[in-house]
Amino acid sequence: MRSRGEGTRRWTTARRPSWTFPRGMYDAGDHMKFGFTLAFTGTMLSWSVLEYGAAMGAAKQRDAAMDALGWIMDFLINAHPSDDVLYIQVGDPKADHKCWERPETMAEKRPLTKITTKSPGSDVAAETAAAMAAASLVYKPINGTYSSSLLDHAERLFAFADKHRGSYTRTFPELSAYYNSTTYQDELLWAASWLYHATGNHSYLSYATGKNGEEYGDLGNPRYFSWDDKRAGTEVLLSRVSFFAPEGSDVAQDEGLGSYKDTADAVMCILLPESDTAAFRTEGGLLYVAEWNSLQHPVASAFLAAVYSDYMSASGKTELTCSGKSFKAADLRKFAKSQADYVLGDNPMKLSYLVGYGDSYPQRVHHRGASIPADVDTGCDGQEWLKSPKPNPNVATGALVGGPFKNDSFIDDRENVRQNEATTDNSALIVGLLAGLVSTSSVAQSLS
C-alpha cells in the first residue's frame, strides 16, 4: 500500500479557516438540512478551491470559501459518530415546509434521520466520503491533523457504504419527494475516485476502473452532472489522472482509466454548440436539461468544461475530437463563459439569476430569511410574508436561483419554487465556475 499522497498529482491551497460551531447549512429556502446535497456542496466547494484557490484568493473570496467549507466539514464529522452510523437529515420535510419563519428565530425541535447497517444509504454515505476526501486535500498543507481526521472519516464511510449497499430513498421512501437518489452506484465510483486522489492508494483507483466501473459507470454514454448523477464528474476527475500520468506508466496504460477519459471527451462534445452531438439549448443559449432548477445542469456542465479545458492546456494535450471535428481548450472555455454570461444577465430576460449581482435580479426569492423583516418574530405562522407581492426586505446576496423555463422566461414569484428557490449546491457550483473563469488556468500551479 502506498503512503498517502504518493503516486498522485497533488493540489495545494493556503490559509486555515476560522470555523465556529458545526451546525451545517440549511439546504435551500427552508430549514431542512439534507446530508446528501450538503455533502455534494462540500465536495464541489473543495474541488473548486483545489483547482482555483489562487483565483479565489486574487478575488478576495478564498477566505469565505474556506469558512463555508469548514462549517460543512465540522457538521459532517459530527454527523458520523461511529463507523456504521451517519446522520443524514435534520428536520421533518412535511412539517418544515408548512412553517414560514426566520431561521434566526426558529426554535422548534428538529427530528434526526440516520443510516445504519440495517437502514443503509450508500449514496449519501459515499457522497459524504467524497466530500471529506476532497476536503482533506484542501486542508492537508495547512492543518494536517484536521486533514487526517477528514480522511479517516472518509475511508470508514466508504467502507460502510460499500459493504451495506442500498439507496437512502429506498430505506426512507418518504424522502424521495425531496432529493430522490436514482442509484447509489455513481456515488461509490465518485467516492473511490476522490479517495484515490487523497490517498494515492491504487486499490481505490482499481475499484473505480475495474469491475465496478464496468458495471456502474455506463462508460461510453455521456451524461449530465448533478447532485444525483456523479458519473460525468467522476469521468472528468479521473481524466485528470490520464492527462498527467507519466507516459508508459501503469496508470497511463490502464484501459479502465482510458474508458473514463474517452467518456469525459464525449461529455465535452455534447456541451459544444458546434459539435454534431450538441445537446439542446434555449434560444437564449442556455444548456437546458430539466425544468426544475434549470440552472443546475448548465452551471455544473460549465464548471466541468472549464476544468477540462485547463487540464487540456496544462497537459499540452489540447485537441478534442467530436465525430471527426476538432476542438480546442478555448472552445470549452467559450462554452463555459457563455453559460456564466447567461446566468449573470446576458439572456432574453436581461435578468441576473445571481441574487445581488447587476441592476436586475430576482426580488422575491423563495427564502424564509430573505422574505421576513429582521424585526419580526412570526413563529411558524409567517405565511403572509410568503404570499406578499412585495420584494424581499433582505437580499440573499450570492444566491443562485433555480432559473428560467425552456422558453427563457422567468416568473419572479416567491411561491414559484421550481424557478425562484436558491440551494447550497447551486452556490457551490457557481463559485467553482466563476473562479475558473477569472483565471486563464490555475491548474498548472496546483500540479506537483
ChimeraX attribute file (.defattr): number of C-alpha atoms within 10 A of each C-alpha:
attribute: neighborCount
match mode: 1-to-1
recipient: residues
	/A:1	9
	/A:2	11
	/A:3	9
	/A:4	16
	/A:5	16
	/A:6	15
	/A:7	16
	/A:8	19
	/A:9	16
	/A:10	16
	/A:11	23
	/A:12	20
	/A:13	20
	/A:14	19
	/A:15	14
	/A:16	15
	/A:17	19
	/A:18	12
	/A:19	15
	/A:20	10
	/A:21	9
	/A:22	16
	/A:23	15
	/A:24	22
	/A:25	18
	/A:26	17
	/A:27	19
	/A:28	20
	/A:29	23
	/A:30	23
	/A:31	25
	/A:32	18
	/A:33	22
	/A:34	24
	/A:35	28
	/A:36	24
	/A:37	23
	/A:38	28
	/A:39	27
	/A:40	24
	/A:41	28
	/A:42	28
	/A:43	27
	/A:44	28
	/A:45	27
	/A:46	28
	/A:47	24
	/A:48	26
	/A:49	29
	/A:50	24
	/A:51	26
	/A:52	30
	/A:53	29
	/A:54	24
	/A:55	22
	/A:56	23
	/A:57	18
	/A:58	12
	/A:59	11
	/A:60	11
	/A:61	15
	/A:62	22
	/A:63	17
	/A:64	14
	/A:65	21
	/A:66	24
	/A:67	15
	/A:68	20
	/A:69	26
	/A:70	23
	/A:71	21
	/A:72	26
	/A:73	26
	/A:74	18
	/A:75	20
	/A:76	27
	/A:77	18
	/A:78	14
	/A:79	20
	/A:80	21
	/A:81	12
	/A:82	13
	/A:83	15
	/A:84	20
	/A:85	18
	/A:86	25
	/A:87	20
	/A:88	24
	/A:89	21
	/A:90	19
	/A:91	17
	/A:92	17
	/A:93	19
	/A:94	10
	/A:95	10
	/A:96	16
	/A:97	13
	/A:98	13
	/A:99	19
	/A:100	25
	/A:101	27
	/A:102	24
	/A:103	16
	/A:104	9
	/A:105	14
	/A:106	15
	/A:107	11
	/A:108	10
	/A:109	9
	/A:110	15
	/A:111	9
	/A:112	12
	/A:113	15
	/A:114	19
	/A:115	22
	/A:116	18
	/A:117	15
	/A:118	10
	/A:119	17
	/A:120	26
	/A:121	29
	/A:122	28
	/A:123	28
	/A:124	31
	/A:125	37
	/A:126	31
	/A:127	33
	/A:128	35
	/A:129	34
	/A:130	33
	/A:131	32
	/A:132	34
	/A:133	31
	/A:134	29
	/A:135	31
	/A:136	28
	/A:137	29
	/A:138	30
	/A:139	25
	/A:140	21
	/A:141	15
	/A:142	16
	/A:143	15
	/A:144	13
	/A:145	12
	/A:146	16
	/A:147	21
	/A:148	18
	/A:149	14
	/A:150	25
	/A:151	26
	/A:152	15
	/A:153	21
	/A:154	31
	/A:155	21
	/A:156	18
	/A:157	28
	/A:158	25
	/A:159	18
	/A:160	23
	/A:161	30
	/A:162	18
	/A:163	13
	/A:164	17
	/A:165	18
	/A:166	21
	/A:167	23
	/A:168	27
	/A:169	22
	/A:170	17
	/A:171	15
	/A:172	15
	/A:173	11
	/A:174	12
	/A:175	18
	/A:176	14
	/A:177	9
	/A:178	10
	/A:179	14
	/A:180	16
	/A:181	19
	/A:182	15
	/A:183	18
	/A:184	26
	/A:185	23
	/A:186	26
	/A:187	28
	/A:188	30
	/A:189	27
	/A:190	26
	/A:191	32
	/A:192	29
	/A:193	27
	/A:194	28
	/A:195	29
	/A:196	23
	/A:197	28
	/A:198	29
	/A:199	23
	/A:200	21
	/A:201	20
	/A:202	20
	/A:203	16
	/A:204	20
	/A:205	24
	/A:206	18
	/A:207	16
	/A:208	27
	/A:209	23
	/A:210	16
	/A:211	12
	/A:212	15
	/A:213	22
	/A:214	13
	/A:215	10
	/A:216	17
	/A:217	25
	/A:218	14
	/A:219	21
	/A:220	15
	/A:221	13
	/A:222	19
	/A:223	20
	/A:224	19
	/A:225	22
	/A:226	21
	/A:227	21
	/A:228	19
	/A:229	19
	/A:230	23
	/A:231	27
	/A:232	28
	/A:233	24
	/A:234	25
	/A:235	27
	/A:236	24
	/A:237	22
	/A:238	25
	/A:239	23
	/A:240	20
	/A:241	21
	/A:242	21
	/A:243	19
	/A:244	19
	/A:245	18
	/A:246	12
	/A:247	11
	/A:248	8
	/A:249	9
	/A:250	10
	/A:251	19
	/A:252	16
	/A:253	14
	/A:254	15
	/A:255	13
	/A:256	19
	/A:257	23
	/A:258	19
	/A:259	20
	/A:260	27
	/A:261	24
	/A:262	19
	/A:263	24
	/A:264	28
	/A:265	20
	/A:266	22
	/A:267	27
	/A:268	30
	/A:269	25
	/A:270	21
	/A:271	25
	/A:272	22
	/A:273	17
	/A:274	13
	/A:275	18
	/A:276	13
	/A:277	16
	/A:278	16
	/A:279	14
	/A:280	15
	/A:281	16
	/A:282	15
	/A:283	12
	/A:284	14
	/A:285	18
	/A:286	25
	/A:287	28
	/A:288	20
	/A:289	18
	/A:290	13
	/A:291	14
	/A:292	16
	/A:293	22
	/A:294	21
	/A:295	29
	/A:296	28
	/A:297	21
	/A:298	28
	/A:299	29
	/A:300	26
	/A:301	28
	/A:302	32
	/A:303	31
	/A:304	29
	/A:305	29
	/A:306	28
	/A:307	30
	/A:308	24
	/A:309	28
	/A:310	25
	/A:311	25
	/A:312	21
	/A:313	20
	/A:314	18
	/A:315	16
	/A:316	11
	/A:317	14
	/A:318	16
	/A:319	14
	/A:320	20
	/A:321	14
	/A:322	20
	/A:323	11
	/A:324	9
	/A:325	12
	/A:326	12
	/A:327	18
	/A:328	15
	/A:329	20
	/A:330	16
	/A:331	20
	/A:332	26
	/A:333	24
	/A:334	17
	/A:335	24
	/A:336	28
	/A:337	22
	/A:338	18
	/A:339	24
	/A:340	21
	/A:341	16
	/A:342	21
	/A:343	24
	/A:344	20
	/A:345	19
	/A:346	16
	/A:347	21
	/A:348	14
	/A:349	16
	/A:350	15
	/A:351	21
	/A:352	23
	/A:353	29
	/A:354	24
	/A:355	22
	/A:356	17
	/A:357	16
	/A:358	13
	/A:359	9
	/A:360	16
	/A:361	20
	/A:362	27
	/A:363	22
	/A:364	27
	/A:365	32
	/A:366	28
	/A:367	29
	/A:368	24
	/A:369	23
	/A:370	22
	/A:371	29
	/A:372	24
	/A:373	15
	/A:374	13
	/A:375	6
	/A:376	11
	/A:377	15
	/A:378	18
	/A:379	14
	/A:380	18
	/A:381	13
	/A:382	19
	/A:383	15
	/A:384	12
	/A:385	21
	/A:386	22
	/A:387	12
	/A:388	15
	/A:389	13
	/A:390	13
	/A:391	17
	/A:392	23
	/A:393	15
	/A:394	17
	/A:395	18
	/A:396	22
	/A:397	11
	/A:398	15
	/A:399	24
	/A:400	30
	/A:401	29
	/A:402	26
	/A:403	26
	/A:404	26
	/A:405	19
	/A:406	19
	/A:407	12
	/A:408	16
	/A:409	13
	/A:410	19
	/A:411	14
	/A:412	18
	/A:413	21
	/A:414	25
	/A:415	17
	/A:416	15
	/A:417	18
	/A:418	17
	/A:419	26
	/A:420	28
	/A:421	24
	/A:422	28
	/A:423	23
	/A:424	19
	/A:425	25
	/A:426	25
	/A:427	20
	/A:428	26
	/A:429	29
	/A:430	26
	/A:431	22
	/A:432	28
	/A:433	25
	/A:434	22
	/A:435	26
	/A:436	31
	/A:437	20
	/A:438	15
	/A:439	14
	/A:440	14
	/A:441	20
	/A:442	21
	/A:443	23
	/A:444	14
	/A:445	13
	/A:446	16
	/A:447	14
	/A:448	9
